[in-house]
């Protein structure tokens, strides 16, 4: 009897894995951002969330101020917004600006203009995936879905039919304008984060929260 129950479960898990794997998008080295030609494929352990990056040798401790440029919504043909409407893109860009500014303020003073000992940071929202209505929530209550999401949570992977956000970060020296660091990132909630599964853009917002924390951590 146990075997008869287990077989359908394994089939369901396999189907969920296949569908979820096909659903996600992978960020690219977006051709219309300034640092595109300098971005290289990331070979480190965080490549799942930061597939492309560039970094110059930098002593971050010398920088005490930051000037955050207005968040740009990427218009290149290789954008990854899919069916996300323009008003939703604008909403996410506004949320990104607010969230990153708040988190950066914990590490830096705010500069109104670029200058010595200041960083100029350019953020570009390049894509977003909405949580698939109903299915994205059901996967948290379905046995097979919970198994899949549990594995993804351990791996740091994206939840089944969950949303995400993709963006580019470019960091410049405020005096010279030299590019110090740039990367493309895809962020999403922990696969077992149930609240983030409700609301089509909730996962993307949670991804931006995580992305802002990740940026600040890199600048210490």
C-alpha positions as CSV (number, residue, x, y, z in Angstrom):
1,X,0.0,0.0,0.0
2,X,2.9,2.3,0.8
3,X,4.4,1.8,-2.6
4,X,1.1,2.5,-4.4
5,X,0.9,5.9,-2.5
6,X,4.5,6.7,-3.1
7,X,4.5,6.3,-6.9
8,X,1.9,9.1,-7.7
9,X,3.7,11.4,-5.2
10,X,7.1,10.9,-7.0
11,X,5.3,11.5,-10.4
12,X,3.9,14.8,-9.0
13,X,7.2,15.9,-7.7
14,X,8.9,15.2,-11.0
15,X,6.2,17.1,-12.8
16,X,6.6,20.1,-10.5
17,X,10.4,20.0,-10.9
18,X,10.0,20.0,-14.7
19,X,7.4,22.8,-14.9
20,X,9.2,25.0,-12.3
21,X,12.6,24.6,-14.1
22,X,11.1,25.7,-17.4
23,X,9.3,28.7,-15.9
24,X,12.2,30.7,-14.5
25,X,14.3,33.2,-16.4
26,X,18.1,33.6,-16.2
27,X,19.5,37.2,-16.3
28,X,21.9,38.1,-19.1
29,X,24.7,40.7,-19.4
30,X,22.1,43.2,-20.6
31,X,23.6,44.9,-23.7
32,X,22.1,48.4,-23.0
33,X,23.7,49.0,-19.6
34,X,26.9,50.9,-19.5
35,X,29.0,48.2,-17.9
36,X,27.8,45.4,-20.2
37,X,31.1,45.0,-22.0
38,X,33.0,44.6,-18.7
39,X,30.7,42.1,-17.1
40,X,32.1,38.5,-17.0
41,X,30.4,35.3,-16.2
42,X,30.5,34.6,-12.5
43,X,32.3,31.3,-11.7
44,X,31.9,31.6,-7.9
45,X,29.4,29.9,-5.6
46,X,26.9,32.7,-5.8
47,X,26.5,32.5,-9.6
48,X,22.9,31.4,-9.2
49,X,21.9,34.9,-8.0
50,X,24.8,36.9,-9.5
51,X,25.5,35.4,-12.9
52,X,27.6,38.3,-14.2
53,X,29.9,40.6,-12.5
54,X,32.9,43.0,-12.7
55,X,35.1,44.1,-9.8
56,X,38.2,46.4,-9.5
57,X,40.4,46.3,-6.4
58,X,38.7,48.7,-4.0
59,X,39.2,49.8,-0.4
60,X,35.5,50.4,0.5
61,X,36.3,51.8,3.9
62,X,37.6,55.0,2.3
63,X,34.1,55.8,1.1
64,X,31.8,57.5,3.6
65,X,29.1,58.9,1.3
66,X,26.8,57.6,-1.4
67,X,24.8,59.2,-4.2
68,X,22.1,57.0,-5.5
69,X,20.9,57.8,-9.0
70,X,17.2,57.5,-9.8
71,X,16.4,53.9,-10.6
72,X,16.1,53.2,-14.3
73,X,13.6,50.8,-15.8
74,X,15.5,48.9,-18.5
75,X,14.3,49.5,-22.0
76,X,16.6,47.2,-23.9
77,X,15.2,44.5,-26.2
78,X,16.8,41.9,-24.0
79,X,14.8,43.0,-20.9
80,X,13.1,40.2,-18.9
81,X,9.8,41.7,-17.8
82,X,7.7,39.3,-19.8
83,X,4.0,40.2,-19.3
84,X,4.7,42.5,-16.4
85,X,2.9,45.7,-17.2
86,X,4.5,49.2,-17.3
87,X,2.7,50.4,-14.2
88,X,4.0,47.4,-12.3
89,X,7.5,48.0,-13.5
90,X,7.3,51.6,-12.3
91,X,5.9,50.4,-8.9
92,X,8.9,48.0,-8.5
93,X,11.4,50.7,-9.6
94,X,9.9,53.1,-6.9
95,X,10.1,50.4,-4.3
96,X,13.7,49.6,-5.3
97,X,14.7,53.2,-5.0
98,X,13.1,53.5,-1.5
99,X,14.5,50.2,-0.2
100,X,18.1,50.6,-1.5
101,X,18.3,54.2,-0.2
102,X,17.1,53.1,3.2
103,X,19.5,50.2,3.5
104,X,22.5,52.2,2.1
105,X,21.8,55.0,4.7
106,X,22.8,52.5,7.4
107,X,26.3,52.4,6.0
108,X,26.8,55.8,4.3
109,X,25.9,59.4,4.6
110,X,23.8,60.6,1.7
111,X,25.5,62.8,-0.8
112,X,23.6,65.3,-3.0
113,X,26.4,65.3,-5.6
114,X,29.3,63.1,-6.4
115,X,32.7,64.0,-4.9
116,X,35.7,62.7,-3.0
117,X,35.1,59.8,-0.7
118,X,31.7,59.3,-2.2
119,X,30.2,56.5,-4.3
120,X,27.8,57.0,-7.2
121,X,25.5,54.0,-7.6
122,X,23.3,53.4,-10.6
123,X,20.5,50.8,-10.3
124,X,18.6,49.4,-13.3
125,X,15.5,47.3,-12.9
126,X,15.9,44.8,-15.8
127,X,13.2,42.2,-15.3
128,X,10.6,40.6,-13.0
129,X,8.5,37.5,-12.8
130,X,5.2,37.5,-11.1
131,X,4.1,34.6,-8.8
132,X,1.9,32.4,-10.9
133,X,-1.7,33.0,-9.5
134,X,-3.2,30.2,-7.4
135,X,-0.5,27.6,-8.5
136,X,2.2,29.5,-6.7
137,X,0.2,29.5,-3.5
138,X,-1.1,25.9,-3.8
139,X,2.5,24.6,-4.1
140,X,3.0,25.6,-0.5
141,X,0.1,23.4,0.7
142,X,0.5,20.5,-1.7
143,X,2.7,17.7,-0.5
144,X,4.7,17.5,-3.7
145,X,5.0,21.2,-3.8
146,X,6.3,21.4,-0.2
147,X,8.9,18.7,-1.0
148,X,10.1,20.6,-4.0
149,X,10.2,23.9,-2.2
150,X,11.9,22.4,0.8
151,X,14.7,21.1,-1.5
152,X,14.9,24.5,-3.2
153,X,15.1,26.3,0.2
154,X,18.1,24.2,1.2
155,X,19.8,24.9,-2.2
156,X,19.0,28.6,-2.1
157,X,16.9,28.1,-5.2
158,X,13.6,29.7,-6.4
159,X,10.3,28.4,-5.2
160,X,8.0,26.6,-7.6
161,X,6.0,29.1,-9.7
162,X,7.3,31.9,-7.5
163,X,8.2,35.4,-8.6
164,X,11.5,37.1,-8.8
165,X,13.3,40.3,-9.7
166,X,16.3,41.0,-11.9
167,X,18.4,44.1,-11.9
168,X,21.9,45.6,-12.5
169,X,24.1,47.5,-10.1
170,X,26.9,49.8,-11.2
171,X,29.1,51.5,-8.7
172,X,31.4,54.4,-9.6
173,X,34.0,56.5,-7.8
174,X,32.4,59.8,-7.2
175,X,35.5,61.9,-8.1
176,X,37.0,60.0,-11.1
177,X,33.9,58.3,-12.4
178,X,35.8,55.0,-12.6
179,X,33.7,51.9,-12.5
180,X,34.5,50.0,-9.3
181,X,32.0,47.3,-9.3
182,X,29.1,46.0,-11.4
183,X,26.9,43.0,-11.4
184,X,23.6,41.6,-12.6
185,X,21.5,39.9,-10.0
186,X,18.3,37.8,-9.7
187,X,16.7,37.7,-6.3
188,X,13.7,35.9,-4.9
189,X,12.2,34.9,-1.5
190,X,13.2,31.8,0.3
191,X,11.3,28.9,-1.3
192,X,9.5,28.2,1.9
193,X,8.4,31.9,2.5
194,X,4.6,31.5,2.4
195,X,3.7,35.2,2.8
196,X,5.8,36.2,-0.2
197,X,3.7,33.8,-2.4
198,X,0.6,35.9,-2.0
199,X,0.3,38.9,-4.3
200,X,1.7,38.9,-7.8
201,X,4.6,41.3,-7.0
202,X,5.3,40.3,-3.4
203,X,8.1,37.9,-4.3
204,X,9.8,40.6,-6.4
205,X,9.6,43.1,-3.5
206,X,11.0,40.6,-1.2
207,X,13.8,40.0,-3.7
208,X,14.6,43.7,-3.7
209,X,14.8,43.7,0.1
210,X,17.3,40.8,-0.1
211,X,19.2,42.6,-2.9
212,X,19.6,45.8,-0.9
213,X,21.0,43.9,2.0
214,X,23.4,42.0,-0.2
215,X,24.7,45.2,-1.7
216,X,25.4,46.8,1.6
217,X,27.2,43.7,2.8
218,X,29.5,43.9,-0.1
219,X,30.5,47.5,0.6
220,X,32.1,46.9,4.0
